[in-house]
Amino acid sequence: MKRIVISIAVLAAPLLAAENATFLIRNATVHPVSAPKMENASVLVVGGKIADVGAKLAVKGKVRVIEGKGLHVYPGMIDSGSPIGLSEISSVRETVDTGELGDFNPQLRAIVAVNPESEAIPVTRANGITAVMATPGAIGGRGSGGGIISGQMSLMNLNGWTWEEMEIRPGAALQMTWPVIVSGGGRMGSARMGARQTTFAEAKRNQEQRVQKLREFFEEARRYQAAKAAGAAGFQPDLKFEAMLPVLAGKLPVMVFAAREREIREAVAWAEKERVKLVLAGVRRPGQMTAEIAKKKIPVILGSTFATPLEEDDPYDEPFALPGLLVKAGVKVAFASFGTQFARNLPYEASQAVPFGLPYDEALKSVTLNAAEIWGVADRYGSVEKGKVADLIVTDGDPLEIQTQIKFMYIRGEQVDLESKHTRLYKKYLARP
């Protein structure tokens, strides 16, 4: 009898999940992002996918209805780079899983180390973020320390019991930091008082050595590729070089952190020589390379606009104005939090740039459709369209505005609880005698 009950429960589980992922949001203002907004429209979700979008939808059978009058429907937002789920408390080493040894670790996938129970996940979700590109290594580290290739970034949903349930693309891009010249002194100099200052010549030599190591690694990977294709005698599989094969074939993009014009120029030239698909990240001072980036259709992942200028003599509004300047030049941009603590601020990173020249429509795309296009999932994510996965947020206003509240969230059509550590603490202390 117990076996029969268990069998019935197992068979019923998929049916129940499908039923929970089927509903109609009606009489709302729908913002597809890929098209103009629609007033008094409805969104029909069946089995976790958007079945239809329009003013008057014919629904067959009993369907759960969510009344959307006075509310707005947007696609869930995508954070294009964050160690969320891999880094809980940065000052506690045991809670951080982004510090692998070695310069080259392309075989490592971020998602397998993600903790689905991270307290940062529901906090981030609460602001309308439904998906994240999880980063396996430290973000854009400078200097000669740390790895060059940290591993494979993983695009994942922010909901699931296990990392397998969360994955969208387990290997979505290779994370790499371009070796830079770092000498002592200045804002980016040594933090230790009395430390020996590195001369420019020494710093330049260190950087050239690391770039040479990168070139040699790619040469080894290409020799491995050729040996495997030829079926060479005594061929031995190597996990590191196996992970490089889709990169060499142009199927897996390489996200390279490069902030300044010189670094960007070197990274672009290297990518062309190696014939790899390049995505630039952490760009701050592109200078004359802006036109070159646009011409070569290289997408850019920008970090927080809530930052001080990179150099002491830069204009105060440099971080705010850069997104608009890049878009005006024809560059496709997306935003990333590049952290865990303030990942929830992703929509405000985009909106902060709007008064400084970034068109509003592009700001909204930068955290939705643009991100989906850059990471190769625009056929399933990034906009409210028929046939796409139902990653949706229902709000009482513009999600890029701080005062807006997320009323409902759906990931793969399943309603997600918006409770978080923040809301629990709020209720706790609100009820304090």
Secondary structure, DSSP 4 states (H G I P E B T S, - for coil): -HHHHHHHHHHHHHHHHHHHT-EEEEEEEE--SSS--EEEEEEEEETTEEEEEESS----S--EEEE-TT-EEEEPEEEEEE-TTTBS-TT-GGGB----SSSB-TT-BGGGG--TT-THHHHHHTTTEEEEEE-SS-SS--SS-S-SEEEEEEEEES--SSHHHHEEEEEEEEEEE------SSSTTS--STTPPPPPHHHHHHHHHHHHHHHHHHHHHHHHHHHHHHHT-TT----HHHHHHHHHHTTSS-EEEE--BHHHHHHHHHHHHHHT--EEEES--B-TTHHHHHHHTT--EEE--SSS--SSTTS-TTHHHHHHHHHHHHT--EEE---SSTTGGGHHHHHHHTGGGT--HHHHHHHTTHHHHHHTT-TTTSSS--TTSB--EEEESS-TTSTT--EEEEEETTEE-----HHHHHHHHHHT--
